[in-house]
Amino acid sequence: MYRLKYDPAAEAVHQAMPSAVSEALTLALADACHDPIAATQPYGEDDGVVRMIVTEQAFAVLLVGDTLKTITVLQVTYLG
């Protein structure tokens, strides 16, 4: 299992989203903590390191660190 970390700006956006949108993103991030490659999509070139999660009303850019088993949320964008 991977440990989730947040950039402070990304965390602030996530916390400010409506609860249903925030919950959908939180559940997607939880899935990514179990299997970051299967639960995410490539962001640009598929290097297995920079990934993204796309939900109906939000997306997040992630940095996957295999060595320390961390996922850092670099950016969250609310689309609604």
C-alpha positions as CSV (number, residue, x, y, z in Angstrom):
1,M,0.0,0.0,0.0
2,Y,1.2,3.5,-0.9
3,R,1.1,6.5,1.5
4,L,-0.7,9.6,0.3
5,K,0.9,13.0,0.6
6,Y,-0.4,16.4,-0.5
7,D,1.0,19.6,-1.9
8,P,-0.5,22.3,0.4
9,A,-2.2,24.1,-2.5
10,A,-3.7,20.8,-3.9
11,E,-5.0,19.9,-0.4
12,A,-6.7,23.3,-0.1
13,V,-8.5,22.9,-3.4
14,H,-9.6,19.4,-2.5
15,Q,-11.0,20.6,0.9
16,A,-12.8,23.4,-0.8
17,M,-14.7,21.3,-3.3
18,P,-18.4,20.3,-2.7
19,S,-18.7,17.2,-0.6
20,A,-19.9,14.8,-3.3
21,V,-17.0,15.8,-5.6
22,S,-14.5,15.6,-2.8
23,E,-15.7,12.2,-1.8
24,A,-15.4,10.8,-5.4
25,L,-11.9,12.1,-5.6
26,T,-11.0,10.7,-2.2
27,L,-12.3,7.2,-3.1
28,A,-10.3,7.4,-6.4
29,L,-7.2,8.3,-4.4
30,A,-7.8,5.5,-2.0
31,D,-7.9,3.1,-5.0
32,A,-4.6,4.6,-6.2
33,C,-3.0,3.9,-2.9
34,H,-3.6,0.1,-3.5
35,D,-2.5,0.0,-7.1
36,P,-1.3,3.4,-8.5
37,I,-0.9,2.2,-12.1
38,A,-4.2,0.4,-12.5
39,A,-6.2,3.2,-10.7
40,T,-4.7,6.1,-12.7
41,Q,-4.0,7.3,-16.2
42,P,-0.8,8.4,-17.7
43,Y,-0.1,12.2,-17.6
44,G,1.7,12.9,-20.8
45,E,4.3,10.3,-21.5
46,D,3.6,7.0,-19.7
47,D,6.6,6.9,-17.5
48,G,4.8,5.3,-14.5
49,V,5.8,8.2,-12.3
50,V,3.5,11.1,-13.2
51,R,-0.1,10.0,-13.3
52,M,-3.6,11.5,-13.1
53,I,-6.9,10.6,-11.7
54,V,-10.0,11.8,-13.5
55,T,-13.4,11.8,-11.9
56,E,-16.6,13.3,-13.3
57,Q,-16.0,16.7,-11.9
58,A,-12.3,16.8,-10.8
59,F,-8.9,15.6,-11.7
60,A,-5.6,15.3,-9.8
61,V,-2.0,15.1,-11.0
62,L,0.0,12.6,-8.9
63,L,3.7,11.8,-8.5
64,V,4.2,8.1,-7.7
65,G,7.3,7.2,-5.7
66,D,7.9,3.4,-5.9
67,T,11.0,3.4,-3.7
68,L,9.3,5.0,-0.6
69,K,5.8,3.8,-1.6
70,T,4.3,7.3,-1.7
71,I,1.8,9.1,-3.9
72,T,2.1,12.9,-3.8
73,V,-0.9,14.9,-5.0
74,L,0.7,17.7,-6.9
75,Q,-2.4,19.4,-8.3
76,V,-6.2,19.2,-7.9
77,T,-8.6,20.9,-10.3
78,Y,-12.3,21.2,-9.8
79,L,-14.1,21.1,-13.1
80,G,-17.6,22.1,-11.8
